[in-house]
Amino acid sequence: MARTSSNPDSLAKDNPVLPGTAKLIRTQAALFSGPIPPPDLLDRYNQMIPDGANRILKMAENQSTHRQFIEKWAIVGGTILSYIGVLCAAVIAIGALYIGSDLIKSGHVIPGSVLGGGGLTGLVAAFIYGTRSRREERQERDRRNKELIRPE
């Protein structure tokens, strides 16, 4: 009668190697990635749990739908925040220009020029910084994606 054990050390003690013979130990492992197991494992789930395979597939579908919903709103939310940022910057710039021109009209040329010029300078600087940081993020994302495709 053959003995089975999950501990390789106990197998070695129970089955000594005779002189002139070799010992063969075979280990088998299975691995899968993702929410859906291979078909033979799904079949075994069906044997253990009534409608088990269908429940696993439904869970994977629900998870996929949920993830796509979250990703969609992350993109939409980022777009909305971007537009709000542009609107706020425009309001600040127009306000700075208006107050600066009003100060210049009332005889305060230097403070009006500083305020109006500073508002425009800040707006231009924010635009340049935003453009540069988005470009750097894009380049970094592209670099990481290329590493995933062709690991170096």
WOPE-V816179 format. One record per residue. N is the residue number from 1. RES is the residue in one small letter. PHI is phi in whole degrees, -180 to 180 (NA if undefined). PSI is psi in whole degrees, 0 to 359 (none if undefined). D_LAST is the distance of its C-alpha to the last C-alpha in Angstrom with 2 decimals. Layout:
n=(N,N)
res=(RES,RES)
phi=(PHI,PHI)
psi=(PSI,PSI)
d_last=(D_LAST,D_LAST)
//
This chain:
n=(1,2,3,4,5,6,7,8,9,10,11,12,13,14,15,16,17,18,19,20,21,22,23,24,25,26,27,28,29,30,31,32,33,34,35,36,37,38,39,40,41,42,43,44,45,46,47,48,49,50,51,52,53,54,55,56,57,58,59,60,61,62,63,64,65,66,67,68,69,70,71,72,73,74,75,76,77,78,79,80,81,82,83,84,85,86,87,88,89,90,91,92,93,94,95,96,97,98,99,100,101,102,103,104,105,106,107,108,109,110,111,112,113,114,115,116,117,118,119,120,121,122,123,124,125,126,127,128,129,130,131,132,133,134,135,136,137,138,139,140,141,142,143,144,145,146,147,148,149,150,151,152)
res=(m,a,r,t,s,s,n,p,d,s,l,a,k,d,n,p,v,l,p,g,t,a,k,l,i,r,t,q,a,a,l,f,s,g,p,i,p,p,p,d,l,l,d,r,y,n,q,m,i,p,d,g,a,n,r,i,l,k,m,a,e,n,q,s,t,h,r,q,f,i,e,k,w,a,i,v,g,g,t,i,l,s,y,i,g,v,l,c,a,a,v,i,a,i,g,a,l,y,i,g,s,d,l,i,k,s,g,h,v,i,p,g,s,v,l,g,g,g,g,l,t,g,l,v,a,a,f,i,y,g,t,r,s,r,r,e,e,r,q,e,r,d,r,r,n,k,e,l,i,r,p,e)
phi=(NA,-83,-105,-121,-152,-88,-100,-61,-66,-70,-64,-65,-70,-76,-128,-67,-86,-82,-58,84,-121,-118,-104,-121,-114,-111,-119,-127,-136,-127,-143,-139,-120,107,-80,-107,-73,-63,-57,-65,-72,-61,-63,-67,-62,-61,-72,-86,-123,-58,60,-63,-64,-63,-65,-67,-64,-64,-62,-65,-65,-63,-64,-64,-62,-63,-62,-65,-64,-63,-63,-61,-73,-66,-69,-62,-62,-63,-66,-61,-63,-63,-65,-63,-63,-65,-62,-63,-63,-65,-63,-64,-65,-65,-63,-64,-65,-64,-66,-61,-68,-65,-65,-64,-62,-88,100,-97,-68,-67,-62,-65,-67,-64,-66,-65,-68,-66,-63,-68,-62,-62,-65,-65,-63,-64,-64,-65,-63,-62,-64,-66,-67,-65,-65,-65,-63,-62,-65,-64,-63,-63,-63,-65,-65,-67,-65,-68,-78,-126,-64,-98)
psi=(130,143,143,145,148,353,114,328,321,328,318,321,322,338,80,151,127,150,136,5,165,154,135,120,125,129,137,134,150,143,138,155,141,175,344,118,167,160,320,324,323,320,320,324,319,326,326,320,128,127,30,318,317,322,320,316,320,320,317,320,316,319,319,316,317,315,318,323,314,316,320,314,335,319,313,317,319,321,316,314,325,314,321,320,318,317,315,318,320,318,316,316,315,320,316,318,318,311,320,316,324,320,319,318,327,9,358,77,313,309,323,319,319,315,312,315,322,322,315,319,317,320,315,318,317,321,314,316,316,318,317,316,323,321,318,320,317,316,319,316,317,320,315,321,321,325,325,326,313,88,136,none)
d_last=(51.91,48.14,46.74,43.47,41.63,38.31,38.36,37.17,39.38,42.49,41.72,41.57,44.90,46.61,45.60,46.07,44.88,47.85,48.01,46.68,44.58,40.96,39.67,37.15,35.58,33.69,31.55,30.54,28.34,27.58,25.03,24.75,22.99,24.89,28.54,30.00,30.36,30.59,34.01,35.49,34.87,36.34,39.35,39.78,39.70,42.45,44.45,44.22,44.54,46.68,44.53,41.46,38.97,40.35,40.12,36.42,35.73,37.89,36.04,32.66,34.30,35.82,32.59,30.86,33.83,33.85,30.15,30.69,33.83,32.14,29.30,32.02,34.07,31.18,30.70,34.49,35.01,32.48,34.27,37.66,36.72,35.43,38.79,40.72,38.96,39.86,43.41,43.83,42.61,45.05,47.90,47.26,47.08,50.23,51.97,51.16,52.38,55.51,56.44,55.66,57.89,60.56,60.54,60.86,63.77,65.54,65.40,62.42,60.42,58.03,57.02,56.77,54.60,52.30,52.02,51.53,49.16,47.21,46.82,45.45,43.21,41.75,41.18,39.44,37.30,36.28,35.42,33.29,31.50,30.92,29.59,27.19,25.94,25.47,23.50,21.21,20.84,20.06,17.37,15.77,16.10,14.64,11.51,11.22,12.14,9.55,6.79,9.21,9.57,6.26,3.79,0.00)
//
